[in-house]
Amino acid sequence: MAAGLLFTMVFFIIMFSDLECDYINPIDLCNKLNAFVLPEMGAHAFLTFLFLVSFQWIALLLNLPLVVFNVNKVRQNSHTYDATEIFRTLSQHKKESFIKLGFYLLSFFYYLYRMILALISGKFIHPLTLYLTRMLTCERYTPPGGMLVMATRVLV
């Protein structure tokens, strides 16, 4: 998912460069980019939510400022690109896209590092994930307290 966000920002930067070189008109640019704005923000918010439920506090704290920034843009209704104002605000949009590109690039390598570290250390299965998996498959599970629990099927 982080790679998808990374490539989305590369696409945005390429499209802004095409507008600067007059290869695309402002209406087509805004129509193309507006289709990706909310999915990009939603994917990043979902990724941040996954960090929350998997107790990855460092990754959550690193991603939270961008989520707050995106939510603020949506609340102020300034998240879409306007074809009548795109030339006036092009440098600002390019700057924002380059900053997001750098953030997603650093995040991608951080996630890759953490994944490799988890695979090497053998701690790549979170205990909560293991417990929920066993609950869903109706296996017996002995929690740390020592009491034997028979899990029931939650989902079919």
Rosetta constraint file for C-alpha pairs under 8 A:
AtomPair CA 1 CA 5 HARMONIC 6.39 0.50
AtomPair CA 1 CA 43 HARMONIC 7.39 0.50
AtomPair CA 1 CA 47 HARMONIC 7.56 0.50
AtomPair CA 2 CA 6 HARMONIC 6.17 0.50
AtomPair CA 2 CA 104 HARMONIC 6.70 0.50
AtomPair CA 2 CA 107 HARMONIC 7.47 0.50
AtomPair CA 2 CA 108 HARMONIC 5.73 0.50
AtomPair CA 3 CA 7 HARMONIC 6.20 0.50
AtomPair CA 3 CA 104 HARMONIC 7.93 0.50
AtomPair CA 3 CA 108 HARMONIC 6.71 0.50
AtomPair CA 4 CA 8 HARMONIC 6.09 0.50
AtomPair CA 5 CA 9 HARMONIC 6.41 0.50
AtomPair CA 5 CA 40 HARMONIC 6.48 0.50
AtomPair CA 5 CA 43 HARMONIC 7.67 0.50
AtomPair CA 5 CA 44 HARMONIC 7.50 0.50
AtomPair CA 5 CA 104 HARMONIC 6.77 0.50
AtomPair CA 6 CA 10 HARMONIC 6.47 0.50
AtomPair CA 6 CA 101 HARMONIC 6.05 0.50
AtomPair CA 6 CA 104 HARMONIC 5.47 0.50
AtomPair CA 6 CA 105 HARMONIC 6.37 0.50
AtomPair CA 7 CA 11 HARMONIC 6.14 0.50
AtomPair CA 8 CA 12 HARMONIC 6.28 0.50
AtomPair CA 8 CA 36 HARMONIC 7.79 0.50
AtomPair CA 8 CA 40 HARMONIC 7.41 0.50
AtomPair CA 9 CA 13 HARMONIC 6.23 0.50
AtomPair CA 9 CA 97 HARMONIC 6.02 0.50
AtomPair CA 9 CA 98 HARMONIC 7.60 0.50
AtomPair CA 9 CA 100 HARMONIC 6.93 0.50
AtomPair CA 9 CA 101 HARMONIC 5.50 0.50
AtomPair CA 10 CA 14 HARMONIC 6.19 0.50
AtomPair CA 10 CA 101 HARMONIC 6.97 0.50
AtomPair CA 11 CA 15 HARMONIC 6.14 0.50
AtomPair CA 12 CA 16 HARMONIC 6.19 0.50
AtomPair CA 12 CA 33 HARMONIC 6.91 0.50
AtomPair CA 12 CA 97 HARMONIC 6.87 0.50
AtomPair CA 13 CA 17 HARMONIC 6.17 0.50
AtomPair CA 13 CA 94 HARMONIC 6.45 0.50
AtomPair CA 13 CA 97 HARMONIC 6.43 0.50
AtomPair CA 13 CA 98 HARMONIC 7.31 0.50
AtomPair CA 14 CA 18 HARMONIC 6.16 0.50
AtomPair CA 15 CA 19 HARMONIC 6.31 0.50
AtomPair CA 15 CA 24 HARMONIC 7.98 0.50
AtomPair CA 15 CA 29 HARMONIC 6.80 0.50
AtomPair CA 16 CA 20 HARMONIC 6.35 0.50
AtomPair CA 16 CA 29 HARMONIC 7.86 0.50
AtomPair CA 16 CA 90 HARMONIC 7.37 0.50
AtomPair CA 16 CA 94 HARMONIC 6.77 0.50
AtomPair CA 17 CA 21 HARMONIC 6.25 0.50
AtomPair CA 18 CA 22 HARMONIC 6.00 0.50
AtomPair CA 18 CA 23 HARMONIC 5.03 0.50
AtomPair CA 18 CA 24 HARMONIC 5.89 0.50
AtomPair CA 19 CA 23 HARMONIC 5.91 0.50
AtomPair CA 19 CA 24 HARMONIC 5.25 0.50
AtomPair CA 19 CA 25 HARMONIC 6.46 0.50
AtomPair CA 19 CA 26 HARMONIC 6.87 0.50
AtomPair CA 19 CA 29 HARMONIC 7.33 0.50
AtomPair CA 24 CA 28 HARMONIC 6.70 0.50
AtomPair CA 24 CA 29 HARMONIC 6.54 0.50
AtomPair CA 25 CA 29 HARMONIC 6.29 0.50
AtomPair CA 26 CA 30 HARMONIC 6.09 0.50
AtomPair CA 26 CA 83 HARMONIC 5.13 0.50
AtomPair CA 26 CA 84 HARMONIC 7.71 0.50
AtomPair CA 26 CA 86 HARMONIC 6.86 0.50
AtomPair CA 27 CA 31 HARMONIC 6.14 0.50
AtomPair CA 27 CA 83 HARMONIC 5.19 0.50
AtomPair CA 28 CA 32 HARMONIC 6.11 0.50
AtomPair CA 29 CA 33 HARMONIC 6.07 0.50
AtomPair CA 29 CA 83 HARMONIC 7.81 0.50
AtomPair CA 30 CA 34 HARMONIC 5.71 0.50
AtomPair CA 30 CA 80 HARMONIC 7.96 0.50
AtomPair CA 30 CA 81 HARMONIC 5.39 0.50
AtomPair CA 30 CA 82 HARMONIC 6.39 0.50
AtomPair CA 30 CA 83 HARMONIC 5.87 0.50
AtomPair CA 31 CA 35 HARMONIC 6.54 0.50
AtomPair CA 32 CA 36 HARMONIC 7.26 0.50
AtomPair CA 33 CA 37 HARMONIC 6.40 0.50
AtomPair CA 33 CA 81 HARMONIC 7.38 0.50
AtomPair CA 34 CA 38 HARMONIC 7.58 0.50
AtomPair CA 34 CA 80 HARMONIC 5.69 0.50
AtomPair CA 34 CA 81 HARMONIC 6.26 0.50
AtomPair CA 35 CA 39 HARMONIC 7.69 0.50
AtomPair CA 36 CA 40 HARMONIC 5.93 0.50
AtomPair CA 37 CA 41 HARMONIC 6.34 0.50
AtomPair CA 37 CA 79 HARMONIC 7.11 0.50
AtomPair CA 37 CA 80 HARMONIC 7.00 0.50
AtomPair CA 38 CA 42 HARMONIC 5.90 0.50
AtomPair CA 39 CA 43 HARMONIC 5.90 0.50
AtomPair CA 40 CA 44 HARMONIC 6.26 0.50
AtomPair CA 41 CA 45 HARMONIC 6.13 0.50
AtomPair CA 41 CA 67 HARMONIC 7.58 0.50
AtomPair CA 41 CA 70 HARMONIC 6.42 0.50
AtomPair CA 42 CA 46 HARMONIC 6.02 0.50
AtomPair CA 43 CA 47 HARMONIC 6.12 0.50
AtomPair CA 44 CA 48 HARMONIC 6.18 0.50
AtomPair CA 44 CA 67 HARMONIC 7.16 0.50
AtomPair CA 45 CA 49 HARMONIC 6.11 0.50
AtomPair CA 45 CA 67 HARMONIC 6.01 0.50
AtomPair CA 46 CA 50 HARMONIC 6.23 0.50
AtomPair CA 47 CA 51 HARMONIC 6.50 0.50
AtomPair CA 48 CA 52 HARMONIC 6.42 0.50
AtomPair CA 48 CA 59 HARMONIC 7.78 0.50
AtomPair CA 48 CA 60 HARMONIC 5.82 0.50
AtomPair CA 48 CA 63 HARMONIC 6.22 0.50
AtomPair CA 48 CA 64 HARMONIC 7.10 0.50
AtomPair CA 48 CA 67 HARMONIC 7.84 0.50
AtomPair CA 49 CA 53 HARMONIC 6.37 0.50
AtomPair CA 49 CA 60 HARMONIC 7.94 0.50
AtomPair CA 50 CA 54 HARMONIC 6.05 0.50
AtomPair CA 51 CA 55 HARMONIC 6.01 0.50
AtomPair CA 51 CA 56 HARMONIC 4.94 0.50
AtomPair CA 51 CA 57 HARMONIC 7.01 0.50
AtomPair CA 51 CA 59 HARMONIC 6.48 0.50
AtomPair CA 51 CA 60 HARMONIC 5.44 0.50
AtomPair CA 52 CA 56 HARMONIC 6.26 0.50
AtomPair CA 52 CA 57 HARMONIC 6.96 0.50
AtomPair CA 52 CA 60 HARMONIC 6.18 0.50
AtomPair CA 54 CA 126 HARMONIC 7.56 0.50
AtomPair CA 56 CA 60 HARMONIC 6.10 0.50
AtomPair CA 57 CA 61 HARMONIC 6.06 0.50
AtomPair CA 58 CA 62 HARMONIC 6.19 0.50
AtomPair CA 59 CA 63 HARMONIC 6.20 0.50
AtomPair CA 60 CA 64 HARMONIC 5.93 0.50
AtomPair CA 61 CA 65 HARMONIC 7.54 0.50
AtomPair CA 63 CA 67 HARMONIC 6.48 0.50
AtomPair CA 64 CA 68 HARMONIC 6.17 0.50
AtomPair CA 65 CA 69 HARMONIC 6.14 0.50
AtomPair CA 66 CA 70 HARMONIC 6.09 0.50
AtomPair CA 67 CA 71 HARMONIC 6.08 0.50
AtomPair CA 68 CA 72 HARMONIC 6.03 0.50
AtomPair CA 69 CA 73 HARMONIC 6.29 0.50
AtomPair CA 70 CA 74 HARMONIC 6.34 0.50
AtomPair CA 70 CA 79 HARMONIC 7.80 0.50
AtomPair CA 71 CA 75 HARMONIC 6.12 0.50
AtomPair CA 72 CA 76 HARMONIC 6.16 0.50
AtomPair CA 73 CA 77 HARMONIC 6.02 0.50
AtomPair CA 73 CA 78 HARMONIC 5.22 0.50
AtomPair CA 73 CA 79 HARMONIC 5.21 0.50
AtomPair CA 74 CA 78 HARMONIC 6.21 0.50
AtomPair CA 74 CA 79 HARMONIC 5.43 0.50
AtomPair CA 81 CA 86 HARMONIC 6.79 0.50
AtomPair CA 82 CA 86 HARMONIC 5.82 0.50
AtomPair CA 85 CA 89 HARMONIC 6.32 0.50
AtomPair CA 86 CA 90 HARMONIC 5.47 0.50
AtomPair CA 89 CA 93 HARMONIC 6.29 0.50
AtomPair CA 90 CA 94 HARMONIC 6.08 0.50
AtomPair CA 91 CA 95 HARMONIC 6.06 0.50
AtomPair CA 92 CA 96 HARMONIC 6.21 0.50
AtomPair CA 93 CA 97 HARMONIC 6.12 0.50
AtomPair CA 94 CA 98 HARMONIC 6.11 0.50
AtomPair CA 95 CA 99 HARMONIC 6.20 0.50
AtomPair CA 96 CA 100 HARMONIC 6.16 0.50
AtomPair CA 97 CA 101 HARMONIC 5.96 0.50
AtomPair CA 98 CA 102 HARMONIC 6.18 0.50
AtomPair CA 99 CA 103 HARMONIC 6.16 0.50
AtomPair CA 100 CA 104 HARMONIC 5.99 0.50
AtomPair CA 101 CA 105 HARMONIC 6.00 0.50
AtomPair CA 102 CA 106 HARMONIC 6.16 0.50
AtomPair CA 103 CA 107 HARMONIC 5.98 0.50
AtomPair CA 104 CA 108 HARMONIC 5.90 0.50
AtomPair CA 105 CA 109 HARMONIC 6.50 0.50
AtomPair CA 106 CA 110 HARMONIC 6.17 0.50
AtomPair CA 107 CA 111 HARMONIC 6.05 0.50
AtomPair CA 108 CA 112 HARMONIC 6.13 0.50
AtomPair CA 109 CA 113 HARMONIC 6.00 0.50
AtomPair CA 110 CA 114 HARMONIC 6.15 0.50
AtomPair CA 111 CA 115 HARMONIC 6.06 0.50
AtomPair CA 112 CA 116 HARMONIC 6.22 0.50
AtomPair CA 113 CA 117 HARMONIC 6.06 0.50
AtomPair CA 114 CA 118 HARMONIC 6.05 0.50
AtomPair CA 115 CA 119 HARMONIC 6.18 0.50
AtomPair CA 115 CA 124 HARMONIC 7.80 0.50
AtomPair CA 116 CA 120 HARMONIC 6.12 0.50
AtomPair CA 117 CA 121 HARMONIC 6.12 0.50
AtomPair CA 118 CA 122 HARMONIC 5.95 0.50
AtomPair CA 118 CA 123 HARMONIC 5.38 0.50
AtomPair CA 118 CA 124 HARMONIC 4.89 0.50
AtomPair CA 119 CA 123 HARMONIC 6.77 0.50
AtomPair CA 119 CA 124 HARMONIC 5.75 0.50
AtomPair CA 125 CA 129 HARMONIC 6.67 0.50
AtomPair CA 125 CA 130 HARMONIC 6.66 0.50
AtomPair CA 126 CA 130 HARMONIC 6.34 0.50
AtomPair CA 127 CA 131 HARMONIC 6.11 0.50
AtomPair CA 128 CA 132 HARMONIC 6.12 0.50
AtomPair CA 129 CA 133 HARMONIC 6.02 0.50
AtomPair CA 130 CA 134 HARMONIC 6.20 0.50
AtomPair CA 131 CA 135 HARMONIC 6.16 0.50
AtomPair CA 131 CA 141 HARMONIC 7.30 0.50
AtomPair CA 132 CA 136 HARMONIC 6.16 0.50
AtomPair CA 133 CA 137 HARMONIC 6.32 0.50
AtomPair CA 134 CA 138 HARMONIC 6.02 0.50
AtomPair CA 134 CA 139 HARMONIC 5.11 0.50
AtomPair CA 134 CA 140 HARMONIC 7.15 0.50
AtomPair CA 134 CA 141 HARMONIC 6.94 0.50
AtomPair CA 134 CA 151 HARMONIC 7.44 0.50
AtomPair CA 135 CA 139 HARMONIC 6.29 0.50
AtomPair CA 135 CA 140 HARMONIC 7.92 0.50
AtomPair CA 135 CA 141 HARMONIC 7.93 0.50
AtomPair CA 135 CA 151 HARMONIC 4.97 0.50
AtomPair CA 135 CA 152 HARMONIC 6.28 0.50
AtomPair CA 135 CA 153 HARMONIC 6.44 0.50
AtomPair CA 135 CA 154 HARMONIC 7.16 0.50
AtomPair CA 136 CA 151 HARMONIC 7.75 0.50
AtomPair CA 136 CA 152 HARMONIC 7.32 0.50
AtomPair CA 136 CA 153 HARMONIC 5.31 0.50
AtomPair CA 136 CA 154 HARMONIC 5.74 0.50
AtomPair CA 136 CA 155 HARMONIC 6.37 0.50
AtomPair CA 137 CA 153 HARMONIC 6.59 0.50
AtomPair CA 138 CA 150 HARMONIC 7.29 0.50
AtomPair CA 138 CA 151 HARMONIC 5.24 0.50
AtomPair CA 138 CA 152 HARMONIC 5.49 0.50
AtomPair CA 138 CA 153 HARMONIC 5.56 0.50
AtomPair CA 139 CA 150 HARMONIC 6.97 0.50
AtomPair CA 139 CA 151 HARMONIC 6.28 0.50
AtomPair CA 140 CA 148 HARMONIC 7.32 0.50
AtomPair CA 140 CA 149 HARMONIC 6.16 0.50
AtomPair CA 140 CA 150 HARMONIC 5.02 0.50
AtomPair CA 140 CA 151 HARMONIC 6.16 0.50
AtomPair CA 141 CA 148 HARMONIC 6.38 0.50
AtomPair CA 141 CA 149 HARMONIC 5.64 0.50
AtomPair CA 141 CA 150 HARMONIC 6.63 0.50
AtomPair CA 141 CA 151 HARMONIC 7.16 0.50
AtomPair CA 142 CA 146 HARMONIC 5.81 0.50
AtomPair CA 142 CA 147 HARMONIC 6.01 0.50
AtomPair CA 142 CA 148 HARMONIC 4.82 0.50
AtomPair CA 142 CA 149 HARMONIC 6.07 0.50
AtomPair CA 143 CA 147 HARMONIC 6.47 0.50
AtomPair CA 143 CA 148 HARMONIC 7.15 0.50
AtomPair CA 143 CA 149 HARMONIC 7.61 0.50
